[in-house]
Amino acid sequence: MSEFDDRKRAQEKKYELDQDAEFRAQARRAKLTGLWAAGLMGMTGDPAETYARSVILADLEEAGEEDLFRKIKADLVAKNVAPSDHLIRAKMTELLAEARAQIKNG
């Protein structure tokens, strides 16, 4: 029975590590998306980094990515920068793939 228990523990550990990596990728995606949006709004340097941190916090409000989308969309509209919803979502998808690759590669 111990071989079965060892396999079960290994699977549980892998699941835990996968979940941790995905959480970090989601947070990294929020930061990258925030930096992208900051650039569209003309921010650079410290203001862009501060804005990106606010996007990360906004992304933690609820499960999924709708909170991230709403924050980015509202902030861009407030600054009279209005890319289409499709463009924002496509960029979020692109940046999630980039974030996952960054996490995987260290």
N, C-alpha and C positions, 0 to 999 in steps of 0.2 A: 504493500500500500504506500510505502514511502516514495517510490518512483512516481506514482500518481500525484501524491501531495507535492513533490518537487516540481513536477510539470505545471500543476495548478498555480503554485507560488510564482513560477517563472512567467506564466501567462499574465497573472495579476500585476507583476512588476512591469512587464512590457506595456500593458495597458496604461498603467500609471505614468510611465515615462512618455508614452505617446500622447496622453492627455496634457501633460506638462509642456511638451514641445508644441502642441497645437495652441495652448493658451499663450505661450510666448510668441508664437507666430501671429496670433490675432492681435496681440499688443503691439508687435512690431509693425504689422500692417496699419494699425491705427496711427502710429507715429509717422510712417511713410506717407500715408494719406494726408495727414495733417500738414506735413512739410510740403507736399504737392499743392494742397489748397492754399497754404501760406504764400507760396510762390505766385499763384494766380492772383492773390490779393496784394501782391507787391511787398510782402514781408521777407526779410532776410535776417540772418544772424540770430541774436538772442530773441527778438520778437517772434521769429518763426519757430524757434525751439519751444518757447513758452506756449505758443498756440498749439503746437504738436502735442505737448503734454496735456493741454486742456481737451484735446481730441481723444487722447488715450482714456482720460477720466470719463468722458462722455460715453465712450464705447463700453464702459463697465456698468452702465445704468440698467441694461436689460440683456437677456440672452439674444444672440443673433447679431446681425449687422445693421438692422434698421435704425438703431440709435446713432450709430456712426454716420449713416447716410443722412439722417435728418439734420445732425449737427453741421456737417459739411455743407449740405444744400442751403440751410438757413444762413450760415455765415457768408457763403458766396453771394447769395441773393442780397444780403444786407450791404455788401460791398459793391453791388451792381456788377458782379461777375456771375453770369448765369449759364454755365455749361449745361447741356441737357442731362436729364436724369440718367439716360443710357450711358453717356460719357463718364459720369461720376461712378456709376456702378461698374462699368468696364475697367476703369482705373483701379477701383477697389479690388476687383478680381485679379487684375494684373499684379497689384502690389501684394496681395496675399500670396500669390505664387512666388514672388520675389522674397517675401519675408520667410516663407517656408524653406526656400533654398538657403537663405542666410543662416537660419537656425540649424539646418542640417549640416551645413559646411562650417559651422562654428563661427 
